Amino acid sequence: MRLTMKMTQHRCISSTSKLITEMYGGHIPVMVDTVVDVLDPKDSNIYVDMTFGAGGHSKAILQRAPEARVVCLDKDPKAYESALALSKIYNPGQIMPCIGKFSSLPNIMTELNIEAETIDGFLFDVGASSMQFDTPERGFSLSKDGILDMRMDQGRENNVSAMDVVNNLEERDLTEILRKYGDEKKSKQIARALVEWRYMYGKIRKTKQLVDIIESVFGE
C-alpha cells in the first residue's frame, strides 16, 4: 500500500514538474544539491522557501524529506500558481503556498498558525532568474524586446513598473536611483539621456528602447 502511494505521488510529481516546465521553460536552480545538503531537511520539520520560483528547491527538500512541511513564499503570481499546483500532490498542509514580499512573512506565519521557534530552516535564492529573463513580456530581458515592465509581482494592483519609473520621474530622481541602487558611474548621463528621449520621441515603452538609450551614453 505504501509503495503504491509513493509510486502514485512520483507520477503526480512528474506531471506537476512537466506543467511547471511548460510555465517557466525548465528553470533549474544552481547548486540545488549543495543547498539541500546544507539545509539537511528532516521529516516533520518545517522549512520556509522564501523565493519559491519554479519550486526546484522545495521539491528537492521534499525528495530528501518526504514528510517535511514547506512554506512556499514568492511575490510572483506565476510562482504562486506553481506552488498551488505542487501542493495538490502532497498531504493537506504539507505545502503551504503564499504570495507576498519578505516583509509579509510575520503576518503569513500568524495566518498559518506557525510559531517562529518551530521553523527549522529558511532558504533564500534572491534575484531575477531565467523564469523572468526568458519571458520577453516580463520586461526583464535586455536581449529580447518586450514591454518595459520588470515587476516581480506583475499583474498585482498598486505596483510600479519600470516604464512608470523611466517615463515619470525627474532627471535628478533617475540619477539618484541609478547611482544608489545600480552603483552606476554614469548615472547622471543616463538620466539625462532618458529625459531627452522622452522630450524628443515620447514615452519609452520597450526594453530595446531602454538598451539603445543606455548604449548611446556608453558609446559617447
Number of C-alpha atoms within 10 A of each C-alpha: 6 7 8 9 10 12 12 13 14 14 13 16 18 12 14 19 20 14 16 24 16 11 16 20 15 16 19 17 16 11 10 14 13 10 17 17 12 8 15 13 23 17 13 14 15 19 23 20 21 22 23 28 32 28 22 17 25 27 18 16 27 20 13 16 16 17 18 18 27 25 26 28 25 24 22 22 18 21 27 22 18 24 27 16 18 25 19 15 18 17 10 10 13 19 24 17 22 24 21 16 14 13 8 13 17 13 10 17 15 11 9 13 9 14 10 10 6 10 16 16 14 14 17 12 15 10 8 12 15 15 20 21 17 17 16 20 18 19 27 26 22 17 12 16 18 19 20 25 22 21 18 21 20 17 11 12 7 6 11 14 16 19 19 15 14 21 17 14 13 14 19 12 15 22 21 16 15 17 15 11 8 11 11 14 11 15 22 18 15 22 25 18 17 23 20 14 17 15 10 8 8 11 17 21 18 20 25 19 19 19 14 11 19 18 12 13 16 10 7 5
